[in-house]
Amino acid sequence: MLLVSRAIGQYVKVADVWIAPEIEDSSGLERALVVFTLEHAWQSGAVAVKRALKQPQASVLRGGLIHQQPAAMDEPGAPESTAEVWWHSTHPSIAPPYLSQTTYFTCGPTSLLMALAHFQTDMLPTRQLEFEIWREATMVEACDPYGLALAAKRRGLDVDLTVTTDAFMLLEEFHSEKERDVRRYFQMRFREAVAATDIKVRREAVTSAQIRAALDSGRLALLLVDEAPFGIEPCPHWIMVHSFVDGVFVVHDPWVDPAMGETWLDGRDLPLLPADVERLAAFGSPPYTALLAVRGAATPI
Protein backbone atom coordinates (compact mmCIF):
# COMPACT_ATOMS: atom_id res chain seq x y z
CA MET A 1 0.00 0.00 0.00
CA LEU A 2 1.43 3.38 -1.06
CA LEU A 3 0.60 6.31 1.22
CA VAL A 4 1.44 9.90 0.22
CA SER A 5 0.48 13.45 1.17
CA ARG A 6 1.38 16.99 0.21
CA ALA A 7 3.78 18.88 2.44
CA ILE A 8 1.88 20.56 5.34
CA GLY A 9 -1.38 18.91 4.22
CA GLN A 10 -3.21 17.36 7.16
CA TYR A 11 -4.31 14.27 5.23
CA VAL A 12 -3.10 10.89 4.03
CA LYS A 13 -3.77 9.63 0.51
CA VAL A 14 -3.88 5.94 -0.35
CA ALA A 15 -2.38 6.19 -3.80
CA ASP A 16 -2.52 2.49 -4.55
CA VAL A 17 -2.95 -0.95 -2.99
CA TRP A 18 -1.28 -4.03 -4.46
CA ILE A 19 -2.06 -7.51 -3.19
CA ALA A 20 -0.35 -10.60 -4.54
CA PRO A 21 -2.73 -12.72 -6.62
CA GLU A 22 -2.10 -15.82 -4.49
CA ILE A 23 -3.66 -14.15 -1.42
CA GLU A 24 -7.02 -15.88 -0.95
CA ASP A 25 -8.85 -13.23 1.11
CA SER A 26 -7.66 -10.17 -0.81
CA SER A 27 -10.74 -8.10 0.05
CA GLY A 28 -10.31 -8.83 3.76
CA LEU A 29 -6.65 -7.86 3.64
CA GLU A 30 -7.47 -4.69 1.74
CA ARG A 31 -10.08 -3.77 4.32
CA ALA A 32 -7.58 -4.36 7.14
CA LEU A 33 -5.03 -2.15 5.40
CA VAL A 34 -7.56 0.69 5.10
CA VAL A 35 -8.53 0.34 8.77
CA PHE A 36 -4.85 0.47 9.72
CA THR A 37 -4.37 3.57 7.58
CA LEU A 38 -7.26 5.36 9.28
CA GLU A 39 -5.91 4.55 12.75
CA HIS A 40 -2.39 5.62 11.74
CA ALA A 41 -3.68 8.86 10.20
CA TRP A 42 -5.75 9.88 13.23
CA GLN A 43 -2.83 9.13 15.58
CA SER A 44 -0.48 11.24 13.45
CA GLY A 45 -2.82 14.25 13.54
CA ALA A 46 -4.33 13.99 10.06
CA VAL A 47 -8.01 14.88 9.76
CA ALA A 48 -8.75 13.19 6.42
CA VAL A 49 -7.84 10.02 4.56
CA LYS A 50 -8.30 9.97 0.79
CA ARG A 51 -8.32 6.90 -1.39
CA ALA A 52 -8.47 6.74 -5.16
CA LEU A 53 -10.83 4.03 -6.38
CA LYS A 54 -10.61 2.24 -9.68
CA GLN A 55 -14.40 2.04 -9.80
CA PRO A 56 -17.22 3.39 -7.59
CA GLN A 57 -18.16 -0.02 -6.19
CA ALA A 58 -14.60 -0.72 -5.09
CA SER A 59 -15.10 0.77 -1.63
CA VAL A 60 -14.17 -1.75 1.04
CA LEU A 61 -15.10 0.23 4.15
CA ARG A 62 -18.23 2.18 4.97
CA GLY A 63 -18.28 5.71 6.28
CA GLY A 64 -16.45 7.48 3.51
CA LEU A 65 -17.73 10.18 1.18
CA ILE A 66 -17.63 9.29 -2.51
CA HIS A 67 -16.28 11.95 -4.87
CA GLN A 68 -15.88 11.80 -8.62
CA GLN A 69 -13.15 13.51 -10.54
CA PRO A 70 -14.68 16.56 -12.19
CA ALA A 71 -14.62 16.65 -15.95
CA ALA A 72 -12.04 19.02 -17.32
CA MET A 73 -13.34 22.39 -18.45
CA ASP A 74 -14.72 22.08 -21.99
CA GLU A 75 -14.33 18.31 -21.87
CA PRO A 76 -17.70 16.81 -20.89
CA GLY A 77 -17.94 13.13 -20.15
CA ALA A 78 -17.49 10.57 -17.45
CA PRO A 79 -14.86 11.34 -14.83
CA GLU A 80 -11.63 9.39 -15.05
CA SER A 81 -11.59 8.26 -11.44
CA THR A 82 -13.58 8.06 -8.23
CA ALA A 83 -12.36 8.57 -4.69
CA GLU A 84 -13.45 7.89 -1.15
CA VAL A 85 -12.64 10.31 1.66
CA TRP A 86 -12.93 9.69 5.38
CA TRP A 87 -12.91 12.62 7.83
CA HIS A 88 -11.76 12.19 11.40
CA SER A 89 -14.90 13.65 12.94
CA THR A 90 -16.61 16.35 10.88
CA HIS A 91 -16.63 16.70 7.12
CA PRO A 92 -17.20 20.07 5.39
CA SER A 93 -20.87 21.02 5.29
CA ILE A 94 -20.52 22.58 1.85
CA ALA A 95 -18.92 21.11 -1.25
CA PRO A 96 -18.02 23.78 -3.81
CA PRO A 97 -17.19 22.40 -7.24
CA TYR A 98 -13.51 21.63 -7.73
CA LEU A 99 -11.69 22.73 -10.89
CA SER A 100 -8.09 22.37 -12.03
CA GLN A 101 -6.45 25.32 -13.76
CA THR A 102 -5.64 24.60 -17.38
CA THR A 103 -2.45 26.70 -17.46
CA TYR A 104 0.25 27.47 -14.93
CA PHE A 105 -0.85 31.14 -14.74
CA THR A 106 -4.66 30.91 -14.36
CA CYS A 107 -4.87 29.96 -10.68
CA GLY A 108 -6.71 33.19 -9.82
CA PRO A 109 -9.40 32.83 -12.51
CA THR A 110 -9.90 29.14 -11.66
CA SER A 111 -10.27 29.91 -7.95
CA LEU A 112 -12.86 32.55 -8.86
CA LEU A 113 -14.64 30.11 -11.19
CA MET A 114 -15.03 27.66 -8.31
CA ALA A 115 -16.63 30.40 -6.21
CA LEU A 116 -18.92 31.43 -9.08
CA ALA A 117 -19.99 27.81 -9.66
CA HIS A 118 -20.79 27.52 -5.95
CA PHE A 119 -22.95 30.63 -5.72
CA GLN A 120 -24.39 30.48 -9.25
CA THR A 121 -25.26 26.82 -9.74
CA ASP A 122 -26.48 27.36 -13.30
CA MET A 123 -23.11 28.76 -14.34
CA LEU A 124 -21.04 26.39 -16.52
CA PRO A 125 -17.28 26.83 -16.04
CA THR A 126 -15.44 26.82 -19.35
CA ARG A 127 -11.90 27.37 -20.45
CA GLN A 128 -13.10 30.38 -22.43
CA LEU A 129 -14.40 31.93 -19.18
CA GLU A 130 -11.16 31.02 -17.42
CA PHE A 131 -9.24 33.06 -20.01
CA GLU A 132 -11.78 35.89 -20.07
CA ILE A 133 -11.30 36.40 -16.34
CA TRP A 134 -7.52 36.15 -16.74
CA ARG A 135 -7.51 38.84 -19.44
CA GLU A 136 -9.58 41.12 -17.19
CA ALA A 137 -7.44 40.62 -14.10
CA THR A 138 -3.91 39.98 -15.37
CA MET A 139 -1.04 42.35 -15.14
CA VAL A 140 0.94 39.92 -17.36
CA GLU A 141 1.02 37.09 -16.29
CA ALA A 142 -0.10 37.04 -12.66
CA CYS A 143 -3.57 38.19 -11.63
CA ASP A 144 -3.76 41.35 -9.57
CA PRO A 145 -5.97 41.25 -6.43
CA TYR A 146 -7.85 44.41 -7.45
CA GLY A 147 -8.30 43.10 -11.00
CA LEU A 148 -9.64 39.78 -9.69
CA ALA A 149 -12.02 41.65 -7.36
CA LEU A 150 -13.37 43.59 -10.34
CA ALA A 151 -13.87 40.37 -12.33
CA ALA A 152 -15.81 38.88 -9.41
CA LYS A 153 -17.96 42.00 -9.05
CA ARG A 154 -18.75 42.06 -12.78
CA ARG A 155 -20.15 38.54 -12.44
CA GLY A 156 -22.49 39.28 -9.59
CA LEU A 157 -20.42 38.43 -6.52
CA ASP A 158 -20.25 40.66 -3.47
CA VAL A 159 -16.56 41.29 -2.74
CA ASP A 160 -14.62 42.42 0.32
CA LEU A 161 -10.92 42.90 -0.45
CA THR A 162 -8.22 42.90 2.20
CA VAL A 163 -4.62 43.71 1.28
CA THR A 164 -1.74 44.02 3.69
CA THR A 165 -0.11 46.94 1.92
CA ASP A 166 -0.83 49.81 -0.43
CA ALA A 167 2.53 49.20 -2.14
CA PHE A 168 2.63 47.59 -5.57
CA MET A 169 2.61 43.80 -5.55
CA LEU A 170 3.97 40.85 -7.51
CA LEU A 171 6.98 42.66 -8.93
CA GLU A 172 9.64 40.32 -7.50
CA GLU A 173 10.27 38.25 -10.61
CA PHE A 174 10.82 41.25 -12.89
CA HIS A 175 14.38 42.49 -13.09
CA SER A 176 14.14 45.53 -15.32
CA GLU A 177 12.57 48.82 -14.29
CA LYS A 178 10.65 48.87 -17.58
CA GLU A 179 8.95 45.56 -16.75
CA ARG A 180 8.09 46.72 -13.24
CA ASP A 181 6.74 50.02 -14.55
CA VAL A 182 4.29 48.21 -16.85
CA ARG A 183 2.98 46.15 -13.91
CA ARG A 184 2.65 49.24 -11.72
CA TYR A 185 0.64 50.89 -14.50
CA PHE A 186 -1.82 47.96 -14.63
CA GLN A 187 -2.14 47.87 -10.84
CA MET A 188 -2.86 51.59 -10.64
CA ARG A 189 -5.63 51.31 -13.25
CA PHE A 190 -7.18 48.38 -11.35
CA ARG A 191 -7.12 50.35 -8.09
CA GLU A 192 -8.76 53.36 -9.72
CA ALA A 193 -11.50 51.11 -11.14
CA VAL A 194 -12.13 49.48 -7.74
CA ALA A 195 -12.39 52.91 -6.11
CA ALA A 196 -15.30 53.69 -8.44
CA THR A 197 -17.29 50.70 -7.13
CA ASP A 198 -18.76 49.72 -3.76
CA ILE A 199 -16.06 47.08 -3.20
CA LYS A 200 -14.79 47.46 0.37
CA VAL A 201 -11.00 47.58 0.59
CA ARG A 202 -9.23 47.11 3.91
CA ARG A 203 -5.50 47.50 4.42
CA GLU A 204 -4.56 45.27 7.31
CA ALA A 205 -2.88 41.96 8.08
CA VAL A 206 -4.62 38.84 6.81
CA THR A 207 -4.98 36.41 9.73
CA SER A 208 -6.52 32.99 10.16
CA ALA A 209 -9.16 34.56 12.42
CA GLN A 210 -10.11 36.94 9.63
CA ILE A 211 -10.40 34.09 7.12
CA ARG A 212 -12.54 32.09 9.51
CA ALA A 213 -14.81 35.09 10.11
CA ALA A 214 -15.33 35.38 6.35
CA LEU A 215 -16.30 31.70 6.14
CA ASP A 216 -18.64 32.02 9.13
CA SER A 217 -20.45 34.86 7.33
CA GLY A 218 -21.21 32.60 4.36
CA ARG A 219 -18.38 33.80 2.14
CA LEU A 220 -15.65 31.92 0.33
CA ALA A 221 -12.08 33.17 0.64
CA LEU A 222 -9.78 33.58 -2.35
CA LEU A 223 -6.30 33.85 -0.90
CA LEU A 224 -3.00 34.93 -2.42
CA VAL A 225 -0.29 32.60 -1.10
CA ASP A 226 3.32 31.56 -1.57
CA GLU A 227 3.72 27.98 -2.81
CA ALA A 228 7.06 27.48 -1.02
CA PRO A 229 5.57 25.81 2.12
CA PHE A 230 3.98 23.20 -0.17
CA GLY A 231 7.49 22.05 -1.04
CA ILE A 232 7.61 24.07 -4.25
CA GLU A 233 9.87 27.00 -5.09
CA PRO A 234 8.58 30.44 -4.01
CA CYS A 235 5.82 31.48 -6.38
CA PRO A 236 2.64 33.57 -5.97
CA HIS A 237 -0.51 31.48 -6.22
CA TRP A 238 -4.28 31.76 -5.64
CA ILE A 239 -6.30 29.18 -3.70
CA MET A 240 -9.90 29.06 -2.50
CA VAL A 241 -10.69 28.39 1.19
CA HIS A 242 -14.22 27.09 1.68
CA SER A 243 -14.57 25.52 5.14
CA PHE A 244 -13.23 25.24 8.69
CA VAL A 245 -13.64 21.84 10.39
CA ASP A 246 -11.72 19.83 12.97
CA GLY A 247 -9.48 22.83 13.66
CA VAL A 248 -8.29 23.08 10.05
CA PHE A 249 -9.12 25.12 6.98
CA VAL A 250 -10.31 23.15 3.95
CA VAL A 251 -8.95 24.44 0.67
CA HIS A 252 -9.52 23.87 -3.03
CA ASP A 253 -6.12 24.30 -4.68
CA PRO A 254 -6.52 24.49 -8.48
CA TRP A 255 -2.87 23.49 -9.04
CA VAL A 256 -1.69 19.87 -8.77
CA ASP A 257 1.62 18.50 -10.00
CA PRO A 258 1.41 15.08 -11.70
CA ALA A 259 5.22 14.94 -11.81
CA MET A 260 5.12 14.75 -7.99
CA GLY A 261 2.45 12.05 -8.04
CA GLU A 262 -0.39 14.45 -7.33
CA THR A 263 -3.91 14.11 -8.70
CA TRP A 264 -7.11 16.13 -8.36
CA LEU A 265 -7.57 14.34 -5.03
CA ASP A 266 -4.63 16.26 -3.55
CA GLY A 267 -6.00 19.64 -4.67
CA ARG A 268 -9.60 19.06 -3.61
CA ASP A 269 -10.55 19.55 0.06
CA LEU A 270 -6.95 20.05 1.16
CA PRO A 271 -6.90 20.39 4.99
CA LEU A 272 -4.41 22.94 6.36
CA LEU A 273 -3.65 24.07 9.89
CA PRO A 274 -4.41 27.76 10.61
CA ALA A 275 -0.73 28.44 11.32
CA ASP A 276 0.22 26.95 7.95
CA VAL A 277 -2.41 29.03 6.16
CA GLU A 278 -0.94 32.16 7.72
CA ARG A 279 2.53 30.98 6.65
CA LEU A 280 1.29 30.41 3.11
CA ALA A 281 -0.37 33.82 3.07
CA ALA A 282 2.91 35.71 3.06
CA PHE A 283 4.59 36.31 -0.28
CA GLY A 284 7.37 38.72 -1.16
CA SER A 285 9.87 40.69 0.90
CA PRO A 286 8.60 42.29 3.01
CA PRO A 287 5.76 39.73 2.98
CA TYR A 288 2.28 40.70 1.86
CA THR A 289 -0.92 38.96 0.81
CA ALA A 290 -4.46 39.60 -0.37
CA LEU A 291 -7.82 38.13 0.56
CA LEU A 292 -11.02 38.29 -1.50
CA ALA A 293 -14.02 37.32 0.62
CA VAL A 294 -16.88 36.70 -1.83
CA ARG A 295 -20.52 35.74 -1.70
CA GLY A 296 -23.43 35.79 -4.12
CA ALA A 297 -26.34 38.12 -4.85
CA ALA A 298 -24.57 41.37 -5.61
CA THR A 299 -25.43 43.84 -8.35
CA PRO A 300 -22.93 43.42 -11.20
CA ILE A 301 -21.04 46.49 -12.41
matplotlib code that plots the C-alpha trace (Angstrom):
import matplotlib.pyplot as plt

x = [0.0, 1.4, 0.6, 1.4, 0.5, 1.4, 3.8, 1.9, -1.4, -3.2, -4.3, -3.1, -3.8, -3.9, -2.4, -2.5, -3.0, -1.3, -2.1, -0.4, -2.7, -2.1, -3.7, -7.0, -8.9, -7.7, -10.7, -10.3, -6.6, -7.5, -10.1, -7.6, -5.0, -7.6, -8.5, -4.8, -4.4, -7.3, -5.9, -2.4, -3.7, -5.8, -2.8, -0.5, -2.8, -4.3, -8.0, -8.8, -7.8, -8.3, -8.3, -8.5, -10.8, -10.6, -14.4, -17.2, -18.2, -14.6, -15.1, -14.2, -15.1, -18.2, -18.3, -16.4, -17.7, -17.6, -16.3, -15.9, -13.1, -14.7, -14.6, -12.0, -13.3, -14.7, -14.3, -17.7, -17.9, -17.5, -14.9, -11.6, -11.6, -13.6, -12.4, -13.4, -12.6, -12.9, -12.9, -11.8, -14.9, -16.6, -16.6, -17.2, -20.9, -20.5, -18.9, -18.0, -17.2, -13.5, -11.7, -8.1, -6.5, -5.6, -2.5, 0.3, -0.8, -4.7, -4.9, -6.7, -9.4, -9.9, -10.3, -12.9, -14.6, -15.0, -16.6, -18.9, -20.0, -20.8, -23.0, -24.4, -25.3, -26.5, -23.1, -21.0, -17.3, -15.4, -11.9, -13.1, -14.4, -11.2, -9.2, -11.8, -11.3, -7.5, -7.5, -9.6, -7.4, -3.9, -1.0, 0.9, 1.0, -0.1, -3.6, -3.8, -6.0, -7.9, -8.3, -9.6, -12.0, -13.4, -13.9, -15.8, -18.0, -18.7, -20.1, -22.5, -20.4, -20.2, -16.6, -14.6, -10.9, -8.2, -4.6, -1.7, -0.1, -0.8, 2.5, 2.6, 2.6, 4.0, 7.0, 9.6, 10.3, 10.8, 14.4, 14.1, 12.6, 10.7, 8.9, 8.1, 6.7, 4.3, 3.0, 2.7, 0.6, -1.8, -2.1, -2.9, -5.6, -7.2, -7.1, -8.8, -11.5, -12.1, -12.4, -15.3, -17.3, -18.8, -16.1, -14.8, -11.0, -9.2, -5.5, -4.6, -2.9, -4.6, -5.0, -6.5, -9.2, -10.1, -10.4, -12.5, -14.8, -15.3, -16.3, -18.6, -20.4, -21.2, -18.4, -15.7, -12.1, -9.8, -6.3, -3.0, -0.3, 3.3, 3.7, 7.1, 5.6, 4.0, 7.5, 7.6, 9.9, 8.6, 5.8, 2.6, -0.5, -4.3, -6.3, -9.9, -10.7, -14.2, -14.6, -13.2, -13.6, -11.7, -9.5, -8.3, -9.1, -10.3, -8.9, -9.5, -6.1, -6.5, -2.9, -1.7, 1.6, 1.4, 5.2, 5.1, 2.5, -0.4, -3.9, -7.1, -7.6, -4.6, -6.0, -9.6, -10.6, -7.0, -6.9, -4.4, -3.6, -4.4, -0.7, 0.2, -2.4, -0.9, 2.5, 1.3, -0.4, 2.9, 4.6, 7.4, 9.9, 8.6, 5.8, 2.3, -0.9, -4.5, -7.8, -11.0, -14.0, -16.9, -20.5, -23.4, -26.3, -24.6, -25.4, -22.9, -21.0]
y = [0.0, 3.4, 6.3, 9.9, 13.5, 17.0, 18.9, 20.6, 18.9, 17.4, 14.3, 10.9, 9.6, 5.9, 6.2, 2.5, -1.0, -4.0, -7.5, -10.6, -12.7, -15.8, -14.1, -15.9, -13.2, -10.2, -8.1, -8.8, -7.9, -4.7, -3.8, -4.4, -2.1, 0.7, 0.3, 0.5, 3.6, 5.4, 4.6, 5.6, 8.9, 9.9, 9.1, 11.2, 14.2, 14.0, 14.9, 13.2, 10.0, 10.0, 6.9, 6.7, 4.0, 2.2, 2.0, 3.4, 0.0, -0.7, 0.8, -1.7, 0.2, 2.2, 5.7, 7.5, 10.2, 9.3, 11.9, 11.8, 13.5, 16.6, 16.6, 19.0, 22.4, 22.1, 18.3, 16.8, 13.1, 10.6, 11.3, 9.4, 8.3, 8.1, 8.6, 7.9, 10.3, 9.7, 12.6, 12.2, 13.7, 16.4, 16.7, 20.1, 21.0, 22.6, 21.1, 23.8, 22.4, 21.6, 22.7, 22.4, 25.3, 24.6, 26.7, 27.5, 31.1, 30.9, 30.0, 33.2, 32.8, 29.1, 29.9, 32.5, 30.1, 27.7, 30.4, 31.4, 27.8, 27.5, 30.6, 30.5, 26.8, 27.4, 28.8, 26.4, 26.8, 26.8, 27.4, 30.4, 31.9, 31.0, 33.1, 35.9, 36.4, 36.2, 38.8, 41.1, 40.6, 40.0, 42.4, 39.9, 37.1, 37.0, 38.2, 41.4, 41.3, 44.4, 43.1, 39.8, 41.6, 43.6, 40.4, 38.9, 42.0, 42.1, 38.5, 39.3, 38.4, 40.7, 41.3, 42.4, 42.9, 42.9, 43.7, 44.0, 46.9, 49.8, 49.2, 47.6, 43.8, 40.8, 42.7, 40.3, 38.2, 41.2, 42.5, 45.5, 48.8, 48.9, 45.6, 46.7, 50.0, 48.2, 46.2, 49.2, 50.9, 48.0, 47.9, 51.6, 51.3, 48.4, 50.3, 53.4, 51.1, 49.5, 52.9, 53.7, 50.7, 49.7, 47.1, 47.5, 47.6, 47.1, 47.5, 45.3, 42.0, 38.8, 36.4, 33.0, 34.6, 36.9, 34.1, 32.1, 35.1, 35.4, 31.7, 32.0, 34.9, 32.6, 33.8, 31.9, 33.2, 33.6, 33.8, 34.9, 32.6, 31.6, 28.0, 27.5, 25.8, 23.2, 22.0, 24.1, 27.0, 30.4, 31.5, 33.6, 31.5, 31.8, 29.2, 29.1, 28.4, 27.1, 25.5, 25.2, 21.8, 19.8, 22.8, 23.1, 25.1, 23.1, 24.4, 23.9, 24.3, 24.5, 23.5, 19.9, 18.5, 15.1, 14.9, 14.8, 12.0, 14.4, 14.1, 16.1, 14.3, 16.3, 19.6, 19.1, 19.5, 20.0, 20.4, 22.9, 24.1, 27.8, 28.4, 27.0, 29.0, 32.2, 31.0, 30.4, 33.8, 35.7, 36.3, 38.7, 40.7, 42.3, 39.7, 40.7, 39.0, 39.6, 38.1, 38.3, 37.3, 36.7, 35.7, 35.8, 38.1, 41.4, 43.8, 43.4, 46.5]
z = [0.0, -1.1, 1.2, 0.2, 1.2, 0.2, 2.4, 5.3, 4.2, 7.2, 5.2, 4.0, 0.5, -0.3, -3.8, -4.6, -3.0, -4.5, -3.2, -4.5, -6.6, -4.5, -1.4, -0.9, 1.1, -0.8, 0.0, 3.8, 3.6, 1.7, 4.3, 7.1, 5.4, 5.1, 8.8, 9.7, 7.6, 9.3, 12.7, 11.7, 10.2, 13.2, 15.6, 13.4, 13.5, 10.1, 9.8, 6.4, 4.6, 0.8, -1.4, -5.2, -6.4, -9.7, -9.8, -7.6, -6.2, -5.1, -1.6, 1.0, 4.1, 5.0, 6.3, 3.5, 1.2, -2.5, -4.9, -8.6, -10.5, -12.2, -16.0, -17.3, -18.5, -22.0, -21.9, -20.9, -20.2, -17.5, -14.8, -15.0, -11.4, -8.2, -4.7, -1.2, 1.7, 5.4, 7.8, 11.4, 12.9, 10.9, 7.1, 5.4, 5.3, 1.8, -1.3, -3.8, -7.2, -7.7, -10.9, -12.0, -13.8, -17.4, -17.5, -14.9, -14.7, -14.4, -10.7, -9.8, -12.5, -11.7, -8.0, -8.9, -11.2, -8.3, -6.2, -9.1, -9.7, -5.9, -5.7, -9.3, -9.7, -13.3, -14.3, -16.5, -16.0, -19.3, -20.5, -22.4, -19.2, -17.4, -20.0, -20.1, -16.3, -16.7, -19.4, -17.2, -14.1, -15.4, -15.1, -17.4, -16.3, -12.7, -11.6, -9.6, -6.4, -7.5, -11.0, -9.7, -7.4, -10.3, -12.3, -9.4, -9.0, -12.8, -12.4, -9.6, -6.5, -3.5, -2.7, 0.3, -0.5, 2.2, 1.3, 3.7, 1.9, -0.4, -2.1, -5.6, -5.5, -7.5, -8.9, -7.5, -10.6, -12.9, -13.1, -15.3, -14.3, -17.6, -16.8, -13.2, -14.6, -16.9, -13.9, -11.7, -14.5, -14.6, -10.8, -10.6, -13.2, -11.4, -8.1, -9.7, -11.1, -7.7, -6.1, -8.4, -7.1, -3.8, -3.2, 0.4, 0.6, 3.9, 4.4, 7.3, 8.1, 6.8, 9.7, 10.2, 12.4, 9.6, 7.1, 9.5, 10.1, 6.3, 6.1, 9.1, 7.3, 4.4, 2.1, 0.3, 0.6, -2.3, -0.9, -2.4, -1.1, -1.6, -2.8, -1.0, 2.1, -0.2, -1.0, -4.2, -5.1, -4.0, -6.4, -6.0, -6.2, -5.6, -3.7, -2.5, 1.2, 1.7, 5.1, 8.7, 10.4, 13.0, 13.7, 10.0, 7.0, 4.0, 0.7, -3.0, -4.7, -8.5, -9.0, -8.8, -10.0, -11.7, -11.8, -8.0, -8.0, -7.3, -8.7, -8.4, -5.0, -3.5, -4.7, -3.6, 0.1, 1.2, 5.0, 6.4, 9.9, 10.6, 11.3, 8.0, 6.2, 7.7, 6.6, 3.1, 3.1, 3.1, -0.3, -1.2, 0.9, 3.0, 3.0, 1.9, 0.8, -0.4, 0.6, -1.5, 0.6, -1.8, -1.7, -4.1, -4.8, -5.6, -8.3, -11.2, -12.4]

ax = plt.figure().add_subplot(projection="3d")
ax.plot(x, y, z, "-o")
ax.set_aspect("equal")
plt.show()
